[in-house]
C-alpha cells in the first residue's frame, strides 16, 4: 500500500512538473507561422547590408506580434518587428520585415560587414507563442559582404515570383525556385487581354542565390507588342510534381 502511495505521489509530481514546464512556453509551429522568403543583400556600398523578408501567419486573433529573432555572431541575438501587409489565403495574413544600415532607418551596426545571419520567427497571439525555426535548426543566410550580391532563402513555397516589368513591348521578370531536383521546368502562363487568350513561355536558369545552392533565380522575357498590362502566374515542375505561384489565386499583374 505504501509503495502504491509512493508511486501515485511520484506520478503526480511528474505530471505537475511536466505541466509547469509548458506554461508560457513556445509551441511548435504547424501552419501558425511560416517564412515565405528572406533576402540578405549588400546595398549602396560594400559592408552595408539590408535584411528583409515576408512571413505568412494564421489569423488567430485581432491582436498579434510577429518578430524576427536573429544573430550575426552566434552569441548576441536581436529582434526586429514585422508589419502587417494584408490578407493572403483564407484566414491567413502576410507580414513584412526590413532593416538596413543605409542610414534611412535605425543604424543596425550588427549588420555591418555581415558574413552570415541566423534567424527564427516568433508569432505571439492569444497569450501563446508560435515559432518557425526551420525545424529547430534556424534559418541560415550567408552573404559575401565584399561584393554587391544577394542571398535568398525560400521558406514555405517552392516557387515564388520575384519581380516583373513591362516596358516597350517586353514582358520580363525573375522567379525564385527551390532546387529540389537537378531537372526542372519553370514556365509563365500569361495573358494580355484579361484571360480571353493565354500564352505560355519558359523561364531560363540564371544562377544560384545562396552558398548552399538551394535557391535558384530563373529569368524570362517575352515580346508582347502593344500590351498595356499583363496578368500571369508561374508553374514549377520537378520530380513529377508541379508547384504554382498564382498570388494566392489572384494572379499577378504588371502595367
C-alpha positions in Angstrom: 0.0 0.0 0.0 2.8 2.4 0.9 4.5 1.5 -2.4 1.3 2.3 -4.2 1.1 5.7 -2.4 4.7 6.5 -3.3 4.1 5.6 -6.9 1.0 7.7 -7.0 2.8 10.6 -5.4 5.7 10.2 -7.8 3.3 10.2 -10.8 1.5 13.3 -9.5 4.8 15.1 -9.1 5.9 14.1 -12.6 2.6 15.3 -14.0 2.9 18.6 -12.2 6.5 19.2 -13.4 5.6 18.2 -16.9 2.6 20.6 -16.9 4.6 23.5 -15.4 7.4 23.1 -18.0 5.0 24.1 -20.8 3.3 27.1 -19.1 4.0 30.2 -21.1 6.4 28.3 -23.4 6.6 28.4 -27.1 4.6 25.9 -29.1 6.0 24.1 -32.1 4.5 25.7 -35.2 2.3 23.9 -37.7 0.7 26.4 -40.1 0.5 29.2 -37.5 3.6 31.0 -38.8 5.8 30.3 -41.8 8.6 32.1 -43.5 7.8 33.0 -47.1 11.1 34.4 -48.2 14.1 36.4 -46.9 16.8 38.4 -48.6 20.2 39.5 -47.3 21.9 41.8 -49.7 24.8 44.2 -49.8 23.4 47.7 -50.6 24.8 51.0 -51.6 28.4 50.1 -50.8 30.4 47.1 -49.5 29.7 46.4 -45.9 26.3 48.0 -45.7 23.6 45.3 -45.6 19.9 45.0 -45.9 17.9 42.2 -44.3 14.2 41.8 -45.3 11.6 39.2 -45.9 7.9 38.1 -45.8 6.1 35.9 -43.3 2.7 34.1 -43.5 0.7 33.8 -40.3 -2.7 32.3 -39.4 -5.1 35.0 -38.3 -5.8 33.5 -34.8 -6.8 36.8 -33.2 -7.0 40.5 -33.7 -4.0 41.4 -31.6 -0.7 39.8 -32.5 3.0 40.4 -32.7 5.4 39.0 -35.3 9.1 39.2 -34.5 12.3 38.1 -36.3 14.9 36.9 -33.8 18.4 37.0 -35.3 22.1 36.8 -34.7 25.2 37.7 -36.7 27.8 36.2 -34.4 26.1 33.2 -32.9 26.3 34.9 -29.5 24.3 38.1 -29.4 20.6 37.9 -30.5 18.5 40.9 -31.7 14.8 41.4 -32.5 13.1 43.3 -35.3 9.3 43.6 -35.7 7.4 42.6 -38.8 4.5 44.7 -40.0 1.1 43.7 -41.4 0.8 43.8 -45.2 -2.6 42.2 -45.9 -4.7 39.0 -46.2 -3.4 36.1 -48.3 -5.3 32.8 -48.2 -8.4 32.3 -46.1 -7.7 33.3 -42.5 -4.0 33.9 -43.3 -2.0 37.2 -43.4 1.2 38.4 -44.9 3.7 40.3 -42.7 6.9 42.1 -43.9 10.1 42.9 -42.1 13.1 45.1 -43.2 16.1 46.5 -41.5 19.3 48.0 -43.0 22.4 50.0 -42.4 21.8 52.6 -45.1 21.1 55.4 -42.7 17.4 55.9 -43.6 16.4 53.7 -40.6 17.9 52.9 -37.2 21.5 52.1 -37.7 21.8 48.4 -37.0 25.5 48.2 -36.6 25.3 44.4 -36.1 24.6 44.1 -39.8 27.7 45.8 -41.0 30.4 43.6 -42.5 27.9 40.7 -42.3 29.2 37.3 -43.3 26.3 35.2 -42.0 23.0 35.5 -40.3 20.8 33.1 -38.4 17.2 33.8 -37.5 13.9 32.4 -36.5 10.3 33.9 -36.4 8.2 34.3 -33.3 4.4 34.8 -33.5 2.5 35.9 -30.4 -1.3 35.8 -30.2 -3.9 34.9 -27.6 -1.2 34.6 -24.9 0.6 31.9 -26.9 3.9 31.9 -28.8 4.5 30.0 -32.0 7.8 29.6 -33.8 9.1 29.0 -37.2 12.7 28.0 -36.5 13.2 25.8 -39.6 12.6 22.6 -37.8 14.8 23.5 -34.8 17.9 24.4 -36.8 17.0 28.1 -37.5 17.3 29.7 -40.9 20.8 30.4 -42.1 21.6 33.1 -44.6 25.1 33.7 -45.9 26.4 36.7 -47.9 29.8 37.8 -49.1 29.8 41.4 -47.9 32.7 42.5 -50.1 30.8 42.4 -53.4 27.2 43.5 -54.2 25.1 40.4 -54.3 22.1 38.8 -52.6 21.5 35.7 -50.6 17.9 34.5 -50.7 16.0 31.8 -48.7 12.6 30.4 -49.6 10.6 29.2 -46.6 7.2 27.5 -47.3 6.9 28.0 -51.0 8.9 26.0 -53.6 8.4 28.7 -56.3 8.0 32.4 -55.8 7.5 35.4 -58.1 10.5 37.7 -57.6 9.9 40.7 -59.9 8.4 41.7 -63.3 8.4 44.6 -65.7 6.5 45.7 -68.8 8.4 48.1 -71.0 8.5 48.8 -74.7 6.5 45.7 -75.6 8.7 43.4 -73.5 7.4 41.5 -70.5 10.2 40.2 -68.4 10.9 39.1 -64.9 12.6 36.8 -62.3 11.5 33.8 -60.4 12.9 32.1 -57.3 12.7 28.3 -57.1 14.0 25.7 -54.6 16.5 23.4 -56.1 14.5 20.2 -55.3 15.9 18.2 -58.2 18.5 18.8 -61.0 15.9 18.5 -63.8 13.2 21.1 -63.7 10.9 23.2 -65.9 9.8 26.7 -65.0 7.0 28.3 -67.0 5.0 31.5 -67.1 1.3 31.5 -68.0 0.2 35.0 -69.1 -2.4 37.0 -70.8 -2.6 40.5 -72.4 -6.4 40.5 -72.7 -7.7 39.6 -69.2 -7.6 35.8 -69.9 -9.6 35.9 -73.1 -6.5 34.3 -74.6 -3.4 32.9 -72.9 0.2 32.3 -73.7 2.9 30.1 -72.1 6.6 30.7 -72.1 9.7 29.2 -70.5 12.0 30.7 -68.0 15.7 30.0 -68.1 18.2 29.3 -65.2 20.0 32.4 -64.1 22.2 31.3 -61.3 22.2 30.2 -57.6 21.1 32.7 -55.0 23.0 31.4 -51.9 26.0 29.4 -51.0 24.0 26.2 -50.4 22.7 26.1 -54.0 19.2 25.6 -52.6 17.6 28.6 -54.2 17.9 29.5 -57.9 16.9 32.5 -60.0 15.1 31.9 -63.2 14.5 34.7 -65.7 12.2 35.2 -68.7 11.5 37.8 -71.4 8.6 37.7 -73.8 7.5 40.0 -76.7 4.1 41.5 -76.0 3.8 44.3 -78.6 1.1 46.8 -77.8 0.2 45.3 -74.4 -1.0 47.8 -71.8 -0.9 45.3 -69.0 -0.1 41.6 -68.4 -1.5 39.2 -65.9 0.4 36.0 -65.1 1.1 33.0 -62.9 4.1 30.7 -62.5 4.5 27.0 -62.6 7.5 24.9 -61.5 7.7 21.2 -62.4 10.2 18.8 -61.0 10.3 15.2 -59.7 6.9 14.5 -61.2 5.3 17.4 -59.2 4.1 20.8 -60.3 4.1 23.8 -57.9 2.3 27.1 -58.6 2.7 30.7 -57.5 -0.5 32.4 -58.6 -0.6 35.1 -55.9 -3.0 33.1 -53.7 -5.4 32.6 -56.5 -5.4 36.3 -57.6 -2.6 36.0 -60.2 0.0 38.7 -60.7 -0.3 41.8 -62.8 2.1 44.4 -64.3 1.4 47.6 -66.3 
